[in-house]
């Protein structure tokens, strides 16, 4: 399984949790870069061979925290005030 995360130019990503049962040396958890439509992204790749059960969670941290807050903030609808009564 490969899960695409943030763009490499916007954030860095790391493992925050690893679990499951490792049965062989062939079970792997990796954070790597992938290209999609001309952009480089961080990706979490987890692979497990038969009889193996491996889980992993990764988290990304934005380089510019203020820009990240603006992206994540819900957009407010503009309200119009009527004149008079």
N, C-alpha and C positions, 0 to 999 in steps of 0.2 A: 504494500500500500504506500502511495506517495501523496502527501498532502501539501499543496502549495500554500505558502504563508506570505509575509510582507516582501516588498521589493528590497533588494540588497542596498540600494542607494538611500532608502528611507529608514531602515531599521537593522538591528542585529538580533539574531535569535539563538536560543540555547535550550537545552533540555532542562525541564523542571521536575519530571517524574518518570521513572522507569520501573516496570513491574512485570509480573508474569513468571513463567517457568522457562528457564533456559535449558534446553535438552541437549544441544550439541553446539559445537563451535561455529555452526552455520547460521545461527540466529544473529540478526544484525539490527542495529538502530543507528541511523546516520542523519545528520543535518547536512544538506548539500545545496548547491545552487542549480537552478534549472532556468532555461530560457523559454519565454512564452510571449509571442507576438513582439519580439524585439526588446523585451525587458527581462532583466535577471531577477529571479525571485529566490528566497530561501525556501527549502522544502524539507519536510520530515519524511524519512523513508524507514519503514519497519518491515522486516522480512523474517519469517519463521519457517523452518523446515518441518516436515511431518513430526507429530508428537510434541511440537514446541508451541508455547503460548507466550508471546511477548507483547507488552504494551508500552507506549511512551507518550509523553505530553511535552510540548515545547511552547515557549512563550517568546514573543518578540517585544523589543523595547525600541521605541522611536528615537532617532538621533535628536530630533527637535521636538521636545515635549509640548511646546505651545502650539505648534502646527498640528500635532496629533490630537490635542484637545479640540481644536477647531473642526477637524475632520469628523471626530466622534460626536460632537455636540449636535443634538437634534435641531433642525432648522425651524425657526419660529415663523408662523404665518403672520403676515402683515395685517394689522387691524386698521380699519378706517373708521374715523370718527365723523359722525354726521353733525352738520351745523344746524343750530336751531333746535326746535323741539318737535 
